[in-house]
């Protein structure tokens, strides 16, 4: 049985997990970032002092094999009243944290309710804040502010967390014992890199014998990876992890003009594939786009992408790597 660990959080990780849970003979874990401070998650974090529930909730739902009603309930977002913008799953996890003896118990109970196929592991139990330093000298504290800084033209020079954060020992064990580690797609600076900023995670990551798989984003992220090419993503990953991926999955399917027009209005463009320079990385190019139309929930106050990777397409490519 192959041990697979996914690293990240957000919709990109949700897509990957939704496909991987259907595979047989794998031991699946996901290590989730805990720096989110926007939307429903940010409000609960500020008002109740809880661990950010949003990314954890998404991963729990992605791995769920419970009846569809439970999954829809945990994804339900209120569109009016005092709870407007809040997600039921976030409220559930926040309340559960308040009545549980530990966050391990929170995950255990939520996993039982949702019948998850796999383990959901917060990278740390500490309350962490993301800090970004830009080349123009600007400094922003908090993932929410970094996400909202969409008009920023200057690149991020350095990003770190405060406090330093103690690692969850389960995260360390998962990384060390994995056969494959997968990260991406997802926001480079607010979903993926934050996991590696926690103490001992990079040290452990460098020691693991696991093969590393990176799924490249389809589009740039305004204010974070503006005008980034594929090589820029890889170089930043190496900067913060000290290791290049063994495999990179790249979409080679054209994106519709209608979708591109919407992204251009937000100063975002397709990530250009310029990975020929990396001779030590195996580049796998395929059609990875989800062609279904994605619409934004009217109750959701957070900006989200409308173009996604296809869960089944990604899983088929990953399976070939696992079976090689």
C-alpha positions as protocol buffer text, in pm:
chain_id: "A"
residue {
  index: 1
  type: UNK
  ca { x: 0 y: 0 z: 0 }
}
residue {
  index: 2
  type: UNK
  ca { x: 148 y: 333 z: -109 }
}
residue {
  index: 3
  type: UNK
  ca { x: 151 y: 621 z: 138 }
}
residue {
  index: 4
  type: UNK
  ca { x: 43 y: 946 z: -26 }
}
residue {
  index: 5
  type: UNK
  ca { x: 61 y: 1285 z: 147 }
}
residue {
  index: 6
  type: UNK
  ca { x: -97 y: 1598 z: -2 }
}
residue {
  index: 7
  type: UNK
  ca { x: 19 y: 1939 z: 122 }
}
residue {
  index: 8
  type: UNK
  ca { x: -177 y: 2263 z: 102 }
}
residue {
  index: 9
  type: UNK
  ca { x: -533 y: 2380 z: 153 }
}
residue {
  index: 10
  type: UNK
  ca { x: -811 y: 2552 z: -38 }
}
residue {
  index: 11
  type: UNK
  ca { x: -993 y: 2452 z: -355 }
}
residue {
  index: 12
  type: UNK
  ca { x: -686 y: 2313 z: -532 }
}
residue {
  index: 13
  type: UNK
  ca { x: -622 y: 2060 z: -257 }
}
residue {
  index: 14
  type: UNK
  ca { x: -994 y: 1980 z: -251 }
}
residue {
  index: 15
  type: UNK
  ca { x: -979 y: 1887 z: -620 }
}
residue {
  index: 16
  type: UNK
  ca { x: -677 y: 1659 z: -574 }
}
residue {
  index: 17
  type: UNK
  ca { x: -817 y: 1481 z: -268 }
}
residue {
  index: 18
  type: UNK
  ca { x: -1157 y: 1427 z: -429 }
}
residue {
  index: 19
  type: UNK
  ca { x: -992 y: 1217 z: -698 }
}
residue {
  index: 20
  type: UNK
  ca { x: -729 y: 1038 z: -489 }
}
residue {
  index: 21
  type: UNK
  ca { x: -980 y: 905 z: -236 }
}
residue {
  index: 22
  type: UNK
  ca { x: -1129 y: 688 z: -513 }
}
residue {
  index: 23
  type: UNK
  ca { x: -805 y: 497 z: -562 }
}
residue {
  index: 24
  type: UNK
  ca { x: -754 y: 160 z: -395 }
}
residue {
  index: 25
  type: UNK
  ca { x: -448 y: 46 z: -201 }
}
residue {
  index: 26
  type: UNK
  ca { x: -332 y: 389 z: -89 }
}
residue {
  index: 27
  type: UNK
  ca { x: -287 y: 535 z: 259 }
}
residue {
  index: 28
  type: UNK
  ca { x: -391 y: 898 z: 212 }
}
residue {
  index: 29
  type: UNK
  ca { x: -305 y: 1198 z: 434 }
}
residue {
  index: 30
  type: UNK
  ca { x: -330 y: 1573 z: 387 }
}
residue {
  index: 31
  type: UNK
  ca { x: -124 y: 1831 z: 577 }
}
residue {
  index: 32
  type: UNK
  ca { x: -317 y: 2157 z: 592 }
}
residue {
  index: 33
  type: UNK
  ca { x: -195 y: 2514 z: 635 }
}
residue {
  index: 34
  type: UNK
  ca { x: -338 y: 2707 z: 933 }
}
residue {
  index: 35
  type: UNK
  ca { x: -270 y: 3072 z: 845 }
}
residue {
  index: 36
  type: UNK
  ca { x: -603 y: 3160 z: 680 }
}
residue {
  index: 37
  type: UNK
  ca { x: -755 y: 3482 z: 814 }
}
residue {
  index: 38
  type: UNK
  ca { x: -1013 y: 3577 z: 551 }
}
residue {
  index: 39
  type: UNK
  ca { x: -1386 y: 3530 z: 502 }
}
residue {
  index: 40
  type: UNK
  ca { x: -1587 y: 3314 z: 743 }
}
residue {
  index: 41
  type: UNK
  ca { x: -1268 y: 3155 z: 872 }
}
residue {
  index: 42
  type: UNK
  ca { x: -1113 y: 3491 z: 959 }
}
residue {
  index: 43
  type: UNK
  ca { x: -1423 y: 3610 z: 1143 }
}
residue {
  index: 44
  type: UNK
  ca { x: -1437 y: 3296 z: 1355 }
}
residue {
  index: 45
  type: UNK
  ca { x: -1066 y: 3314 z: 1422 }
}
residue {
  index: 46
  type: UNK
  ca { x: -1087 y: 3677 z: 1535 }
}
residue {
  index: 47
  type: UNK
  ca { x: -1405 y: 3643 z: 1740 }
}
residue {
  index: 48
  type: UNK
  ca { x: -1357 y: 3299 z: 1897 }
}
residue {
  index: 49
  type: UNK
  ca { x: -982 y: 3245 z: 1890 }
}
residue {
  index: 50
  type: UNK
  ca { x: -1017 y: 2909 z: 1714 }
}
residue {
  index: 51
  type: UNK
  ca { x: -781 y: 2740 z: 1471 }
}
residue {
  index: 52
  type: UNK
  ca { x: -873 y: 2850 z: 1116 }
}
residue {
  index: 53
  type: UNK
  ca { x: -1137 y: 2593 z: 1013 }
}
residue {
  index: 54
  type: UNK
  ca { x: -1186 y: 2670 z: 642 }
}
residue {
  index: 55
  type: UNK
  ca { x: -909 y: 2468 z: 478 }
}
residue {
  index: 56
  type: UNK
  ca { x: -947 y: 2184 z: 727 }
}
residue {
  index: 57
  type: UNK
  ca { x: -1320 y: 2169 z: 653 }
}
residue {
  index: 58
  type: UNK
  ca { x: -1261 y: 2160 z: 277 }
}
residue {
  index: 59
  type: UNK
  ca { x: -1018 y: 1870 z: 313 }
}
residue {
  index: 60
  type: UNK
  ca { x: -1254 y: 1678 z: 541 }
}
residue {
  index: 61
  type: UNK
  ca { x: -1536 y: 1719 z: 289 }
}
residue {
  index: 62
  type: UNK
  ca { x: -1311 y: 1625 z: -3 }
}
residue {
  index: 63
  type: UNK
  ca { x: -1223 y: 1296 z: 169 }
}
residue {
  index: 64
  type: UNK
  ca { x: -1578 y: 1231 z: 287 }
}
residue {
  index: 65
  type: UNK
  ca { x: -1762 y: 915 z: 189 }
}
residue {
  index: 66
  type: UNK
  ca { x: -2069 y: 1009 z: 392 }
}
residue {
  index: 67
  type: UNK
  ca { x: -2411 y: 1053 z: 225 }
}
residue {
  index: 68
  type: UNK
  ca { x: -2431 y: 1355 z: -4 }
}
residue {
  index: 69
  type: UNK
  ca { x: -2651 y: 1543 z: 245 }
}
residue {
  index: 70
  type: UNK
  ca { x: -2366 y: 1560 z: 497 }
}
residue {
  index: 71
  type: UNK
  ca { x: -2120 y: 1690 z: 239 }
}
residue {
  index: 72
  type: UNK
  ca { x: -2367 y: 1954 z: 117 }
}
residue {
  index: 73
  type: UNK
  ca { x: -2435 y: 2055 z: 477 }
}
residue {
  index: 74
  type: UNK
  ca { x: -2065 y: 2108 z: 554 }
}
residue {
  index: 75
  type: UNK
  ca { x: -2029 y: 2318 z: 237 }
}
residue {
  index: 76
  type: UNK
  ca { x: -2347 y: 2523 z: 294 }
}
residue {
  index: 77
  type: UNK
  ca { x: -2293 y: 2897 z: 322 }
}
residue {
  index: 78
  type: UNK
  ca { x: -2554 y: 3129 z: 474 }
}
residue {
  index: 79
  type: UNK
  ca { x: -2658 y: 3414 z: 243 }
}
residue {
  index: 80
  type: UNK
  ca { x: -2838 y: 3642 z: 490 }
}
residue {
  index: 81
  type: UNK
  ca { x: -2894 y: 3719 z: 857 }
}
residue {
  index: 82
  type: UNK
  ca { x: -2632 y: 3725 z: 1132 }
}
residue {
  index: 83
  type: UNK
  ca { x: -2460 y: 3421 z: 978 }
}
residue {
  index: 84
  type: UNK
  ca { x: -2429 y: 3577 z: 630 }
}
residue {
  index: 85
  type: UNK
  ca { x: -2106 y: 3461 z: 466 }
}
residue {
  index: 86
  type: UNK
  ca { x: -2045 y: 3193 z: 727 }
}
residue {
  index: 87
  type: UNK
  ca { x: -2006 y: 2832 z: 625 }
}
residue {
  index: 88
  type: UNK
  ca { x: -2188 y: 2569 z: 833 }
}
residue {
  index: 89
  type: UNK
  ca { x: -1884 y: 2340 z: 835 }
}
residue {
  index: 90
  type: UNK
  ca { x: -1670 y: 2622 z: 973 }
}
residue {
  index: 91
  type: UNK
  ca { x: -1924 y: 2687 z: 1250 }
}
residue {
  index: 92
  type: UNK
  ca { x: -1936 y: 2314 z: 1329 }
}
residue {
  index: 93
  type: UNK
  ca { x: -1558 y: 2286 z: 1364 }
}
residue {
  index: 94
  type: UNK
  ca { x: -1537 y: 2607 z: 1570 }
}
residue {
  index: 95
  type: UNK
  ca { x: -1805 y: 2484 z: 1813 }
}
residue {
  index: 96
  type: UNK
  ca { x: -1645 y: 2140 z: 1827 }
}
residue {
  index: 97
  type: UNK
  ca { x: -1311 y: 2296 z: 1920 }
}
residue {
  index: 98
  type: UNK
  ca { x: -1476 y: 2474 z: 2212 }
}
residue {
  index: 99
  type: UNK
  ca { x: -1617 y: 2151 z: 2362 }
}
residue {
  index: 100
  type: UNK
  ca { x: -1327 y: 1915 z: 2280 }
}
residue {
  index: 101
  type: UNK
  ca { x: -1025 y: 1831 z: 2494 }
}
residue {
  index: 102
  type: UNK
  ca { x: -782 y: 1869 z: 2201 }
}
residue {
  index: 103
  type: UNK
  ca { x: -780 y: 1948 z: 1830 }
}
residue {
  index: 104
  type: UNK
  ca { x: -699 y: 1584 z: 1762 }
}
residue {
  index: 105
  type: UNK
  ca { x: -1042 y: 1510 z: 1905 }
}
residue {
  index: 106
  type: UNK
  ca { x: -1198 y: 1775 z: 1678 }
}
residue {
  index: 107
  type: UNK
  ca { x: -1052 y: 1607 z: 1369 }
}
residue {
  index: 108
  type: UNK
  ca { x: -1141 y: 1260 z: 1498 }
}
residue {
  index: 109
  type: UNK
  ca { x: -1508 y: 1348 z: 1554 }
}
residue {
  index: 110
  type: UNK
  ca { x: -1545 y: 1541 z: 1228 }
}
residue {
  index: 111
  type: UNK
  ca { x: -1378 y: 1255 z: 1040 }
}
residue {
  index: 112
  type: UNK
  ca { x: -1621 y: 1010 z: 1199 }
}
residue {
  index: 113
  type: UNK
  ca { x: -1923 y: 1221 z: 1105 }
}
residue {
  index: 114
  type: UNK
  ca { x: -1804 y: 1265 z: 746 }
}
residue {
  index: 115
  type: UNK
  ca { x: -1663 y: 911 z: 711 }
}
residue {
  index: 116
  type: UNK
  ca { x: -1336 y: 1040 z: 568 }
}
residue {
  index: 117
  type: UNK
  ca { x: -1107 y: 815 z: 366 }
}
residue {
  index: 118
  type: UNK
  ca { x: -775 y: 948 z: 482 }
}
residue {
  index: 119
  type: UNK
  ca { x: -623 y: 1159 z: 758 }
}
residue {
  index: 120
  type: UNK
  ca { x: -654 y: 1537 z: 783 }
}
residue {
  index: 121
  type: UNK
  ca { x: -356 y: 1687 z: 968 }
}
residue {
  index: 122
  type: UNK
  ca { x: -316 y: 2055 z: 1066 }
}
residue {
  index: 123
  type: UNK
  ca { x: 53 y: 2140 z: 1016 }
}
residue {
  index: 124
  type: UNK
  ca { x: 50 y: 2307 z: 1358 }
}
residue {
  index: 125
  type: UNK
  ca { x: -193 y: 2369 z: 1644 }
}
residue {
  index: 126
  type: UNK
  ca { x: -52 y: 2717 z: 1702 }
}
residue {
  index: 127
  type: UNK
  ca { x: -233 y: 3036 z: 1600 }
}
residue {
  index: 128
  type: UNK
  ca { x: -7 y: 3153 z: 1316 }
}
residue {
  index: 129
  type: UNK
  ca { x: -2 y: 3471 z: 1110 }
}
residue {
  index: 130
  type: UNK
  ca { x: 148 y: 3506 z: 764 }
}
residue {
  index: 131
  type: UNK
  ca { x: 380 y: 3803 z: 694 }
}
residue {
  index: 132
  type: UNK
  ca { x: 481 y: 3910 z: 343 }
}
residue {
  index: 133
  type: UNK
  ca { x: 768 y: 4147 z: 261 }
}
residue {
  index: 134
  type: UNK
  ca { x: 759 y: 4296 z: -90 }
}
residue {
  index: 135
  type: UNK
  ca { x: 1051 y: 4416 z: -302 }
}
residue {
  index: 136
  type: UNK
  ca { x: 919 y: 4774 z: -275 }
}
residue {
  index: 137
  type: UNK
  ca { x: 956 y: 4762 z: 105 }
}
residue {
  index: 138
  type: UNK
  ca { x: 590 y: 4708 z: 188 }
}
residue {
  index: 139
  type: UNK
  ca { x: 509 y: 4460 z: 467 }
}
residue {
  index: 140
  type: UNK
  ca { x: 167 y: 4300 z: 518 }
}
residue {
  index: 141
  type: UNK
  ca { x: 66 y: 4084 z: 814 }
}
residue {
  index: 142
  type: UNK
  ca { x: -222 y: 3840 z: 779 }
}
residue {
  index: 143
  type: UNK
  ca { x: -323 y: 3609 z: 495 }
}
residue {
  index: 144
  type: UNK
  ca { x: -641 y: 3811 z: 443 }
}
residue {
  index: 145
  type: UNK
  ca { x: -448 y: 4131 z: 366 }
}
residue {
  index: 146
  type: UNK
  ca { x: -202 y: 3946 z: 142 }
}
residue {
  index: 147
  type: UNK
  ca { x: -490 y: 3790 z: -51 }
}
residue {
  index: 148
  type: UNK
  ca { x: -665 y: 4124 z: -86 }
}
residue {
  index: 149
  type: UNK
  ca { x: -350 y: 4305 z: -207 }
}
residue {
  index: 150
  type: UNK
  ca { x: -446 y: 4226 z: -565 }
}
residue {
  index: 151
  type: UNK
  ca { x: -325 y: 4552 z: -719 }
}
residue {
  index: 152
  type: UNK
  ca { x: 31 y: 4501 z: -593 }
}
residue {
  index: 153
  type: UNK
  ca { x: 287 y: 4508 z: -875 }
}
residue {
  index: 154
  type: UNK
  ca { x: 594 y: 4440 z: -663 }
}
residue {
  index: 155
  type: UNK
  ca { x: 699 y: 4077 z: -608 }
}
residue {
  index: 156
  type: UNK
  ca { x: 708 y: 3911 z: -268 }
}
residue {
  index: 157
  type: UNK
  ca { x: 1070 y: 3917 z: -151 }
}
residue {
  index: 158
  type: UNK
  ca { x: 1019 y: 3709 z: 162 }
}
residue {
  index: 159
  type: UNK
  ca { x: 734 y: 3544 z: 348 }
}
residue {
  index: 160
  type: UNK
  ca { x: 731 y: 3402 z: 699 }
}
residue {
  index: 161
  type: UNK
  ca { x: 501 y: 3319 z: 987 }
}
residue {
  index: 162
  type: UNK
  ca { x: 474 y: 3462 z: 1336 }
}
residue {
  index: 163
  type: UNK
  ca { x: 511 y: 3304 z: 1582 }
}
residue {
  index: 164
  type: UNK
  ca { x: 745 y: 3040 z: 1435 }
}
residue {
  index: 165
  type: UNK
  ca { x: 497 y: 2763 z: 1513 }
}
residue {
  index: 166
  type: UNK
  ca { x: 558 y: 2418 z: 1654 }
}
residue {
  index: 167
  type: UNK
  ca { x: 495 y: 2134 z: 1410 }
}
residue {
  index: 168
  type: UNK
  ca { x: 223 y: 1878 z: 1458 }
}
residue {
  index: 169
  type: UNK
  ca { x: 416 y: 1554 z: 1512 }
}
residue {
  index: 170
  type: UNK
  ca { x: 165 y: 1376 z: 1290 }
}
residue {
  index: 171
  type: UNK
  ca { x: 266 y: 1606 z: 1004 }
}
residue {
  index: 172
  type: UNK
  ca { x: 633 y: 1526 z: 1058 }
}
residue {
  index: 173
  type: UNK
  ca { x: 561 y: 1152 z: 1061 }
}
residue {
  index: 174
  type: UNK
  ca { x: 347 y: 1171 z: 747 }
}
residue {
  index: 175
  type: UNK
  ca { x: 620 y: 1350 z: 551 }
}
residue {
  index: 176
  type: UNK
  ca { x: 894 y: 1110 z: 665 }
}
residue {
  index: 177
  type: UNK
  ca { x: 692 y: 797 z: 590 }
}
residue {
  index: 178
  type: UNK
  ca { x: 541 y: 898 z: 255 }
}
residue {
  index: 179
  type: UNK
  ca { x: 609 y: 729 z: -76 }
}
residue {
  index: 180
  type: UNK
  ca { x: 476 y: 1033 z: -265 }
}
residue {
  index: 181
  type: UNK
  ca { x: 417 y: 1393 z: -158 }
}
residue {
  index: 182
  type: UNK
  ca { x: 187 y: 1610 z: -370 }
}
residue {
  index: 183
  type: UNK
  ca { x: 133 y: 1985 z: -354 }
}
residue {
  index: 184
  type: UNK
  ca { x: -53 y: 2221 z: -579 }
}
residue {
  index: 185
  type: UNK
  ca { x: -256 y: 2342 z: -743 }
}
residue {
  index: 186
  type: UNK
  ca { x: -317 y: 2630 z: -508 }
}
residue {
  index: 187
  type: UNK
  ca { x: -202 y: 2979 z: -416 }
}
residue {
  index: 188
  type: UNK
  ca { x: 174 y: 2954 z: -387 }
}
residue {
  index: 189
  type: UNK
  ca { x: 216 y: 3204 z: -104 }
}
residue {
  index: 190
  type: UNK
  ca { x: -105 y: 3152 z: 92 }
}
residue {
  index: 191
  type: UNK
  ca { x: -176 y: 2778 z: 60 }
}
residue {
  index: 192
  type: UNK
  ca { x: 143 y: 2585 z: -18 }
}
residue {
  index: 193
  type: UNK
  ca { x: 447 y: 2769 z: 117 }
}
residue {
  index: 194
  type: UNK
  ca { x: 288 y: 2843 z: 461 }
}
residue {
  index: 195
  type: UNK
  ca { x: 303 y: 2471 z: 544 }
}
residue {
  index: 196
  type: UNK
  ca { x: 680 y: 2471 z: 494 }
}
residue {
  index: 197
  type: UNK
  ca { x: 731 y: 2779 z: 716 }
}
residue {
  index: 198
  type: UNK
  ca { x: 651 y: 2586 z: 1034 }
}
residue {
  index: 199
  type: UNK
  ca { x: 956 y: 2469 z: 1232 }
}
residue {
  index: 200
  type: UNK
  ca { x: 1106 y: 2131 z: 1132 }
}
residue {
  index: 201
  type: UNK
  ca { x: 883 y: 2086 z: 828 }
}
residue {
  index: 202
  type: UNK
  ca { x: 1153 y: 2181 z: 573 }
}
residue {
  index: 203
  type: UNK
  ca { x: 1414 y: 1980 z: 764 }
}
residue {
  index: 204
  type: UNK
  ca { x: 1185 y: 1677 z: 754 }
}
residue {
  index: 205
  type: UNK
  ca { x: 1092 y: 1736 z: 391 }
}
residue {
  index: 206
  type: UNK
  ca { x: 1459 y: 1731 z: 288 }
}
residue {
  index: 207
  type: UNK
  ca { x: 1507 y: 1395 z: 464 }
}
residue {
  index: 208
  type: UNK
  ca { x: 1209 y: 1210 z: 320 }
}
residue {
  index: 209
  type: UNK
  ca { x: 1267 y: 954 z: 48 }
}
residue {
  index: 210
  type: UNK
  ca { x: 926 y: 1032 z: -102 }
}
residue {
  index: 211
  type: UNK
  ca { x: 895 y: 1135 z: -466 }
}
residue {
  index: 212
  type: UNK
  ca { x: 770 y: 1494 z: -490 }
}
residue {
  index: 213
  type: UNK
  ca { x: 490 y: 1588 z: -730 }
}
residue {
  index: 214
  type: UNK
  ca { x: 394 y: 1949 z: -799 }
}
residue {
  index: 215
  type: UNK
  ca { x: 75 y: 2036 z: -988 }
}
residue {
  index: 216
  type: UNK
  ca { x: 131 y: 2372 z: -1157 }
}
residue {
  index: 217
  type: UNK
  ca { x: -137 y: 2639 z: -1134 }
}
residue {
  index: 218
  type: UNK
  ca { x: -337 y: 2723 z: -1444 }
}
residue {
  index: 219
  type: UNK
  ca { x: -332 y: 3099 z: -1388 }
}
residue {
  index: 220
  type: UNK
  ca { x: -117 y: 3358 z: -1214 }
}
residue {
  index: 221
  type: UNK
  ca { x: -240 y: 3510 z: -887 }
}
residue {
  index: 222
  type: UNK
  ca { x: -272 y: 3888 z: -885 }
}
residue {
  index: 223
  type: UNK
  ca { x: -62 y: 4045 z: -610 }
}
residue {
  index: 224
  type: UNK
  ca { x: 127 y: 3724 z: -537 }
}
residue {
  index: 225
  type: UNK
  ca { x: 254 y: 3564 z: -856 }
}
residue {
  index: 226
  type: UNK
  ca { x: 181 y: 3844 z: -1104 }
}
residue {
  index: 227
  type: UNK
  ca { x: 338 y: 3762 z: -1443 }
}
residue {
  index: 228
  type: UNK
  ca { x: 498 y: 3447 z: -1299 }
}
residue {
  index: 229
  type: UNK
  ca { x: 605 y: 3181 z: -1545 }
}
residue {
  index: 230
  type: UNK
  ca { x: 623 y: 2813 z: -1454 }
}
residue {
  index: 231
  type: UNK
  ca { x: 994 y: 2846 z: -1379 }
}
residue {
  index: 232
  type: UNK
  ca { x: 924 y: 3124 z: -1126 }
}
residue {
  index: 233
  type: UNK
  ca { x: 695 y: 2890 z: -935 }
}
residue {
  index: 234
  type: UNK
  ca { x: 959 y: 2617 z: -930 }
}
residue {
  index: 235
  type: UNK
  ca { x: 1234 y: 2856 z: -819 }
}
residue {
  index: 236
  type: UNK
  ca { x: 1021 y: 2991 z: -532 }
}
residue {
  index: 237
  type: UNK
  ca { x: 932 y: 2638 z: -425 }
}
residue {
  index: 238
  type: UNK
  ca { x: 1301 y: 2552 z: -410 }
}
residue {
  index: 239
  type: UNK
  ca { x: 1374 y: 2874 z: -218 }
}
residue {
  index: 240
  type: UNK
  ca { x: 1135 y: 2783 z: 63 }
}
residue {
  index: 241
  type: UNK
  ca { x: 1168 y: 2403 z: 64 }
}
residue {
  index: 242
  type: UNK
  ca { x: 1528 y: 2344 z: -43 }
}
residue {
  index: 243
  type: UNK
  ca { x: 1422 y: 2073 z: -286 }
}
residue {
  index: 244
  type: UNK
  ca { x: 1301 y: 2057 z: -645 }
}
residue {
  index: 245
  type: UNK
  ca { x: 998 y: 1843 z: -733 }
}
residue {
  index: 246
  type: UNK
  ca { x: 1064 y: 1511 z: -906 }
}
residue {
  index: 247
  type: UNK
  ca { x: 754 y: 1556 z: -1124 }
}
residue {
  index: 248
  type: UNK
  ca { x: 560 y: 1860 z: -1239 }
}
residue {
  index: 249
  type: UNK
  ca { x: 212 y: 1827 z: -1391 }
}
residue {
  index: 250
  type: UNK
  ca { x: 139 y: 2097 z: -1650 }
}
residue {
  index: 251
  type: UNK
  ca { x: -186 y: 2165 z: -1833 }
}
residue {
  index: 252
  type: UNK
  ca { x: -146 y: 2183 z: -2212 }
}
residue {
  index: 253
  type: UNK
  ca { x: -512 y: 2236 z: -2300 }
}
residue {
  index: 254
  type: UNK
  ca { x: -614 y: 2579 z: -2430 }
}
residue {
  index: 255
  type: UNK
  ca { x: -830 y: 2793 z: -2203 }
}
residue {
  index: 256
  type: UNK
  ca { x: -1143 y: 2944 z: -2352 }
}
residue {
  index: 257
  type: UNK
  ca { x: -1128 y: 3313 z: -2457 }
}
residue {
  index: 258
  type: UNK
  ca { x: -1432 y: 3383 z: -2239 }
}
residue {
  index: 259
  type: UNK
  ca { x: -1251 y: 3262 z: -1926 }
}
residue {
  index: 260
  type: UNK
  ca { x: -927 y: 3440 z: -2021 }
}
residue {
  index: 261
  type: UNK
  ca { x: -1113 y: 3768 z: -2061 }
}
residue {
  index: 262
  type: UNK
  ca { x: -1250 y: 3744 z: -1706 }
}
residue {
  index: 263
  type: UNK
  ca { x: -905 y: 3674 z: -1565 }
}
residue {
  index: 264
  type: UNK
  ca { x: -742 y: 3954 z: -1764 }
}
residue {
  index: 265
  type: UNK
  ca { x: -984 y: 4198 z: -1601 }
}
residue {
  index: 266
  type: UNK
  ca { x: -828 y: 4089 z: -1270 }
}
residue {
  index: 267
  type: UNK
  ca { x: -471 y: 4117 z: -1402 }
}
residue {
  index: 268
  type: UNK
  ca { x: -425 y: 3739 z: -1417 }
}
residue {
  index: 269
  type: UNK
  ca { x: -294 y: 3538 z: -1712 }
}
residue {
  index: 270
  type: UNK
  ca { x: -218 y: 3171 z: -1791 }
}
residue {
  index: 271
  type: UNK
  ca { x: 105 y: 3043 z: -1638 }
}
residue {
  index: 272
  type: UNK
  ca { x: 353 y: 3011 z: -1926 }
}
residue {
  index: 273
  type: UNK
  ca { x: 522 y: 2671 z: -1955 }
}
residue {
  index: 274
  type: UNK
  ca { x: 898 y: 2745 z: -1973 }
}
residue {
  index: 275
  type: UNK
  ca { x: 1022 y: 2435 z: -1793 }
}
residue {
  index: 276
  type: UNK
  ca { x: 1261 y: 2307 z: -2059 }
}
residue {
  index: 277
  type: UNK
  ca { x: 1551 y: 2439 z: -1851 }
}
residue {
  index: 278
  type: UNK
  ca { x: 1487 y: 2189 z: -1569 }
}
residue {
  index: 279
  type: UNK
  ca { x: 1657 y: 1872 z: -1690 }
}
residue {
  index: 280
  type: UNK
  ca { x: 1632 y: 1706 z: -1348 }
}
residue {
  index: 281
  type: UNK
  ca { x: 1251 y: 1730 z: -1333 }
}
residue {
  index: 282
  type: UNK
  ca { x: 1012 y: 1506 z: -1523 }
}
residue {
  index: 283
  type: UNK
  ca { x: 748 y: 1730 z: -1683 }
}
residue {
  index: 284
  type: UNK
  ca { x: 412 y: 1564 z: -1755 }
}
residue {
  index: 285
  type: UNK
  ca { x: 191 y: 1767 z: -1988 }
}
residue {
  index: 286
  type: UNK
  ca { x: -176 y: 1681 z: -2035 }
}
residue {
  index: 287
  type: UNK
  ca { x: -528 y: 1821 z: -2053 }
}
residue {
  index: 288
  type: UNK
  ca { x: -598 y: 1895 z: -1686 }
}
residue {
  index: 289
  type: UNK
  ca { x: -881 y: 2151 z: -1713 }
}
residue {
  index: 290
  type: UNK
  ca { x: -1227 y: 2106 z: -1566 }
}
residue {
  index: 291
  type: UNK
  ca { x: -1455 y: 2221 z: -1849 }
}
residue {
  index: 292
  type: UNK
  ca { x: -1762 y: 2255 z: -1631 }
}
residue {
  index: 293
  type: UNK
  ca { x: -1879 y: 2612 z: -1568 }
}
residue {
  index: 294
  type: UNK
  ca { x: -1802 y: 2724 z: -1213 }
}
residue {
  index: 295
  type: UNK
  ca { x: -2016 y: 2999 z: -1064 }
}
residue {
  index: 296
  type: UNK
  ca { x: -1953 y: 3197 z: -748 }
}
residue {
  index: 297
  type: UNK
  ca { x: -2189 y: 3150 z: -454 }
}
residue {
  index: 298
  type: UNK
  ca { x: -2366 y: 3483 z: -402 }
}
residue {
  index: 299
  type: UNK
  ca { x: -2318 y: 3450 z: -24 }
}
residue {
  index: 300
  type: UNK
  ca { x: -1942 y: 3407 z: -59 }
}
residue {
  index: 301
  type: UNK
  ca { x: -1761 y: 3733 z: 12 }
}
residue {
  index: 302
  type: UNK
  ca { x: -1417 y: 3600 z: -85 }
}
residue {
  index: 303
  type: UNK
  ca { x: -1272 y: 3628 z: -437 }
}
residue {
  index: 304
  type: UNK
  ca { x: -1231 y: 3278 z: -584 }
}
residue {
  index: 305
  type: UNK
  ca { x: -1116 y: 3137 z: -917 }
}
residue {
  index: 306
  type: UNK
  ca { x: -1367 y: 3023 z: -1176 }
}
residue {
  index: 307
  type: UNK
  ca { x: -1123 y: 2796 z: -1358 }
}
residue {
  index: 308
  type: UNK
  ca { x: -1027 y: 2469 z: -1193 }
}
residue {
  index: 309
  type: UNK
  ca { x: -828 y: 2155 z: -1254 }
}
residue {
  index: 310
  type: UNK
  ca { x: -1028 y: 1842 z: -1327 }
}
residue {
  index: 311
  type: UNK
  ca { x: -1014 y: 1593 z: -1040 }
}
residue {
  index: 312
  type: UNK
  ca { x: -1045 y: 1280 z: -1254 }
}
residue {
  index: 313
  type: UNK
  ca { x: -789 y: 1396 z: -1513 }
}
residue {
  index: 314
  type: UNK
  ca { x: -533 y: 1471 z: -1243 }
}
residue {
  index: 315
  type: UNK
  ca { x: -596 y: 1138 z: -1073 }
}
residue {
  index: 316
  type: UNK
  ca { x: -531 y: 946 z: -1395 }
}
residue {
  index: 317
  type: UNK
  ca { x: -194 y: 1115 z: -1441 }
}
residue {
  index: 318
  type: UNK
  ca { x: -102 y: 1064 z: -1074 }
}
residue {
  index: 319
  type: UNK
  ca { x: -198 y: 697 z: -1092 }
}
residue {
  index: 320
  type: UNK
  ca { x: 50 y: 645 z: -1376 }
}
residue {
  index: 321
  type: UNK
  ca { x: 324 y: 792 z: -1156 }
}
residue {
  index: 322
  type: UNK
  ca { x: 226 y: 576 z: -858 }
}
residue {
  index: 323
  type: UNK
  ca { x: 222 y: 259 z: -1072 }
}
residue {
  index: 324
  type: UNK
  ca { x: 547 y: 325 z: -1259 }
}
